[in-house]
Amino acid sequence: MDLLHGLASLGHRIDCYFPGDEHELPDRLGHDNITVIWGRSGWRWGRWYSKTRFTATASQIVFRIFASLRLRRVLARRHTESPYDVSYEFAMVENLASPASLRRAVPMVVHPETHSAGELKSLLAERRLSLRCQPLHTLILAVLVLCVRTVVQRQRIRSADLLVCISSVFRDHMVRDYGFPPARTVVVPNPVRLERFDELEPAPEHPPTVLVLGRIAARKGIDDVVAIAKLLLARGVDARFRIVGGTSLWSNYVKLLDDLPEENSEYVGRVDSSRVPAELAGSDVLLQASKYEPFALTVGEALAAGIPVVATTEVGAVEGVDAAVASVAQPGDVEAMAAALTSTLERMKANRAEIAALARAEAERLFAPAVVCGQISDALEQLIDARRTS
């Protein structure tokens, strides 16, 4: 939503095609340069195809495909009436709404937030963890769906003229897994709505809080979070772990949290997104232990709230962030993450105000919507100019 509003504010005219049923959108999308066209998918909760988490996920994909196909005719007609300069496909790589005539006429930009090959590799690597938490048939069905999506995405993405990657580490995965040419990529991070944290009043508690914020699911390093909590408890580190988040539709690792030490840890479940600023205000450091994470918006939000971060090298959002507010370790390196947390907590105790100011400044430098949208706008202008002069 921030990308749409930001690009529209820069003068870009945007026709936004949603392969779903019409619903109320945020006020900031009420811009003169934005027109929303709905695809009417017809998908509903509580039907035979959406009674379980897995069937809900699979059916949503199928319904979106059919909705996208219906949008093809509308898109082709509107392009004939008022030709587009570029086709911009956000989030879903296997989008089928663009007709072949449009793909031949204008450059195609793909801007994914994740890719199925990465999800599949993570799920297979963690199959033993998954089977501790879920039945075998759930794992098998998830693997089958991800296999199909990987094949489709690998084929589909090769026709893109430009691949917008939300981090360098994510670009490396896309290049390696899908064979996409690095020369046709650009790295632009996700934007963060900084104003959500403008008036945030820090409310640190005692003992200091290590916040783990995100889905309790595959690839999030939940097993490492448990191990780190145990290690800091054994070392007598004065800290409390607060784990916040729900599960995904096809992965549920909550059972792993049964091993959290009660002396220094708590799992509070999912909270509404409106509660995220308050959760960050009450914390001292954010831990992002993911083993595959194209970006991690929670990292950008933590920095915007003045909270330093400890993350793995697989977390895209820590790229380019000042090391004084973003410590990194290799995925699975429990010892290194524990040491980084201990050091960060000590520095926060000694000089919280200075660290908070630097964290906020880094969020503004890297993730401000105006900065991000400006980078994307420049990339689109260069792409269109190159097409016109070729």
C-alpha positions, 0 to 999 in steps of 0.5 A: 500500500505504501508503494502504491501511494508513494509512486502515485505521489511521484506522478505515476498513474497506476491501474491496480488489479486485485484478483479478489473480491472488492473490500474497503482499502486504506484511506491512503489509497484514495489518490487521484492517480490510483484506480483499483480494478477487482477480479471477484475471486469468490473465495470464502471462509467456512466452505468445504475448500477452506475448512482446514489451514492447508486447504484454505491456502491451496484453494486461495491460490486456485481462486486467485488464478481464476480471478487473474484469468478473468482480469486478463480481458479487462486489462487488455481492454484498458491497455488498448484504450490507454496504453500502459508503459510497464506491467508491474507484478507485485508479490505473486510471481505466478500472476496470470492476469497479464495477457500475452499481448501486453507482455509483448508490448511493454516491459514486465517488472516482477517484485516478489516478497518471497519465492517458493523454491526458498520456502520449499528448501527450508521446509525440507531442511526442517522436515524433522522439526515439522514432523514434531509439530504436525502430521506427515500428510500436512508436510507432504501436501505442503511440499507438493504445492511448493514443488508445483509453484516452484516449477511455475515460478521458475518458468514465469519469472524468466520473462521479466525484464526487471526483477525488483529484489527486496534484499541482496540475499534474496536476489542471490536466492532468486538468481541461484534457484531460478537462473535469473540474470543478475544484470536484470535485477535491482535491490530495493528494500521494503518501505516502513510506515515510520509515522506509526512510531513517531510518538512512541514512548519507550516503556522498558521493563525489568528484566530487559525484554528480548522480543521475538516477533513474527510467525511461529512457523518454518524457517523462522528459527524457532528452535534456535530461539528456544535454545538461546533462551535456555542458554541465557538462563543457564548463564544467568543473563538478566533478560526475559524472552517475549515471543509474539506471533501466530502460525502460517496457514501451512506451518505451525511450530507452536509445539516447539515453544513447549520447551521454552524455560518458564523462568525467563520466557513467555509465548503470548500468541498472535497480536493485532498489527495495531499492537506492534508499536506497543510491543516494541516500545516495551522491548529492549532488543528484537531477535530475528533468528530466521534461516530464510528471510527475504526481508523481515518487516519487523526489523525495519519496524524495530529500528523505526521504534528505536530498538536494536536488532540481532538477526542472522545473515539471511535476514534481508532487512539488516543489510546496510544497517549500522552494526551498532544497532544491528548485530548479525550471526550465521543462521543456527549459530546459537552461541553467536546470537546469544553473545550478541543479545548479551552485548546489546542488552548491556549497551542498551542499559548504558546508553539507551537514548543514543542507540535508539536515536541511531536506530531510528535514523537508520530506519529513516535512511533506508526504509522511508517510503519516499526513499524506497519509492524514489528508488523504484521510480528511478528503476522504472524510468531507466527501464522504460527509457532503455526500451524506447531507445533500443 
